[in-house]
Amino acid sequence: TRKGSLFRSEYVNPETIFKSEIVFLNPEPGMLGLLFLTLKSVKSIGGHVSRGAGKIEINIEKIVVETPQTIVGLKSPVVYTGEELKKFIEKCEEEFRIRIDDMRKKYVP
């Protein structure tokens, strides 16, 4: 930080891993598709991106589908990883694209 500067920049070391969890209540596949496409489009965060700072990579490791039966222990949750995860994400993204195309046909003259 320089004396008199209006802001302060902080950095994390390259290869730093942040883990996060996103929780939805009753999402439709198209809604998840929008989320997945949005996450794929994020390539950087913060400032000084033109200098190489803030570049990120978002990886989805797994998706866990809970239901009332899984919460009370009557069933096991469905867990998507690996190839099943990839197919699930692709299916949701396609559902989002279909919904957008339907809206365009309906609302765009």
C-alpha positions in Angstrom: 0.0 0.0 0.0 1.3 3.4 -1.0 0.8 6.3 1.3 -2.2 8.3 0.2 -3.6 5.6 -2.1 -7.3 5.2 -2.3 -7.4 1.4 -2.0 -5.3 -1.5 -0.8 -4.6 -4.6 -2.9 -4.3 -8.0 -1.2 -3.3 -11.2 -3.0 -3.4 -14.9 -2.3 -0.6 -17.3 -3.3 -1.1 -18.9 -6.7 -2.6 -22.4 -6.5 -4.6 -21.4 -3.4 -7.7 -23.6 -3.2 -11.0 -22.2 -1.9 -13.8 -24.7 -1.3 -17.4 -23.6 -1.3 -20.9 -25.1 -1.2 -24.0 -23.9 -3.0 -27.4 -25.1 -1.7 -30.6 -25.0 -3.6 -34.2 -25.9 -2.5 -36.1 -27.7 -5.3 -34.1 -26.5 -8.3 -35.3 -27.2 -11.8 -32.7 -28.6 -14.2 -32.8 -25.5 -16.3 -32.0 -23.3 -13.2 -29.0 -25.5 -12.4 -28.0 -25.3 -16.1 -27.9 -21.5 -15.8 -25.7 -21.8 -12.7 -23.3 -24.2 -14.4 -23.0 -22.0 -17.5 -22.4 -19.0 -15.3 -19.7 -20.7 -13.3 -18.0 -21.8 -16.5 -17.9 -18.2 -17.7 -16.1 -16.8 -14.7 -12.4 -16.6 -15.5 -11.3 -14.0 -13.0 -12.3 -12.1 -9.9 -11.1 -8.9 -8.3 -9.0 -6.2 -9.7 -5.7 -6.0 -11.7 -7.0 -8.7 -14.0 -5.1 -7.1 -17.0 -1.9 -7.6 -15.0 -2.6 -11.3 -14.5 -4.1 -11.1 -11.0 -7.5 -12.7 -10.1 -7.4 -15.6 -12.6 -9.4 -18.5 -11.3 -10.7 -21.9 -12.3 -13.9 -23.2 -10.9 -14.3 -27.0 -10.6 -17.4 -28.8 -9.5 -16.3 -31.9 -7.6 -19.7 -33.4 -6.8 -23.4 -32.8 -6.6 -25.4 -34.3 -3.7 -29.1 -34.6 -4.2 -31.0 -34.7 -0.9 -34.7 -35.5 -0.4 -36.9 -35.6 2.7 -36.2 -39.4 2.8 -32.5 -39.0 2.7 -32.6 -36.3 5.4 -34.4 -38.6 7.8 -32.2 -41.5 6.9 -34.6 -43.7 4.9 -32.6 -43.4 1.7 -29.1 -42.5 0.7 -28.6 -39.3 -1.2 -27.8 -39.4 -4.9 -24.2 -38.3 -5.4 -22.9 -37.4 -8.9 -19.1 -37.5 -9.5 -16.9 -38.2 -12.4 -18.6 -39.1 -15.7 -22.1 -39.1 -14.1 -21.5 -35.5 -12.9 -20.4 -34.4 -16.3 -23.5 -35.9 -17.9 -25.8 -34.4 -15.2 -24.3 -30.9 -15.8 -24.6 -31.3 -19.6 -28.2 -32.3 -19.2 -29.0 -29.3 -17.1 -27.2 -26.9 -19.4 -29.2 -28.3 -22.4 -32.4 -27.9 -20.4 -31.5 -24.3 -19.8 -30.8 -23.7 -23.6 -34.1 -25.4 -24.5 -36.0 -23.1 -22.1 -34.2 -20.0 -23.5 -35.0 -21.0 -27.1 -38.7 -21.6 -26.1 -38.8 -18.1 -24.5 -37.3 -16.5 -27.6 -39.9 -18.2 -29.9 -42.6 -17.0 -27.6 -41.5 -13.5 -26.8 -39.1 -12.2 -29.5 -40.9 -10.9 -32.6 
